[in-house]
């Protein structure tokens, strides 16, 4: 039996690593269990809202020093290529998950243990958790944080409601060599989905798109889908015709669920996508994941360390804080996705926005937060 920790964090993505970095500063003994070795690429839009930059600096993470690209312009196109342009009220930066996760991991291992293995089960007995991994190692702690992303074996083991529901989405991502403005993030619509483009610290362009399984299954694969479905948008046609892919092959994930999740499940505190997945078109899922780690870490200090209160008090406070911080943004994202995927609604919205362009910054503010100090 391995040593006992104060907190075990399952998942070493942005949310899990941010929580580990924050908790380290509080003197908390943390174990992170992550299934994949660093560095690694992940299917993810790689634009991060500036709302989270001060907090990253607090965690001793400076993306700009590592070459992150400053972004202050937004561009969106309809399925037929009509463009809408706007400045970004707060702005953001472009950086690959390959680079950002590695930066955070390198900082975490200075003071905490990270194990590369897959967690397979969580049990709670007499107020102590036991986490078992694929290598059949067992680790104990008083608290467990779930930061295992969109879906995992643990979701299934915990019998979370969303895991048994049919999903209709898949995502594809790759990096490309392409002449694209460094200060811009773009969102281009196509029949059955939308594609985000933004530059990363390496100079490559990250292209990540979300598509309905229904639209994708009519094609003969990723290349055929990009050529015959996505390229009906002339902007995407130009991109996929001229851009040089830098990956051996695109990364893809399926079974993406936007169903409602709970912020606390079986006494496990959920962070990032494990607590709820915002629609990628909102462009700030990465910022929200990091912000959720801040919410939990500050409440852990206040309620558990300072006040020495019970687990139930922390769970209730976190659920309330998560809802206050993210619920409206999630609702707005869901509404925007429904509009963009409906041809009649999206055409009408384009005419309104084209006539009143000041609407765009207002919508962006609804899906983004204030600076997280």
SULBELFEN-V930955 format. One line per field, one symbol per residue. psi: psi as a letter, one per 40 degrees, with the letter a starting at -180 (. if undefined). burial: I if it has 16 or more other ideal C-beta (glycine too) atoms within 10 Angstrom, else O. A space follows every 10 residues. Layout:
BEGIN
psi: ???
burial: ???
END
This chain:
BEGIN
psi: hiihidhhhh hfaddddddd dddddeehhi hhhhdiiiii iihhhfhhie deddddddef hgdddeeihh heiihiiide ehihiiihdd iaihiidddd dddddddded eihhhhihhd ihihhfehih hhidefihii idihhhfead iidddddefi dddeihieii iiiiiihihh hdeihihhii heaihihiii deeihhhhih iiddddeeif addddddedd edhdddddde ddihheidii iiiafhheih iiehhfehhh ibdddhhihd eeefdddddd dddddddddd ddddddefii dddddddddd dddddedddd dddddddddd ehdddddddd dddddgeedd ddddddeiai hg.
burial: OOOOIIIIII IIIIIIIIII IIIIOOOIII IIIIIOOIOI IIIIIIIIII IIIOIIOOIO IOIOOOOIIO IOOIIIIIIO IIOIOIOIOI IIIIIIIIII IIIIIOIIOO OIIIIOIIII OIOOOOOOII IIIOOOOOII IOIIIIIIII IIOIIOIIOI OIIOOOIOII IIIIIIOIOI OOOIIIIIII OIIIIIIIII IIOIIIIIII IOIOIIOOIO OIOOIIIOII IOIOIIIOII OOIOIOOOOI IOIOOIIIOO IIIIIOOIII IIIIIIIIII IIIIIIIIII IIIIIIIOII IOIIOOOOOO IOOIIOIIIO IIOOIIOOII OIIOOIIOOI IOOOOIOOII OOIOOOOOOI OOIIOOIIIO OIO
END
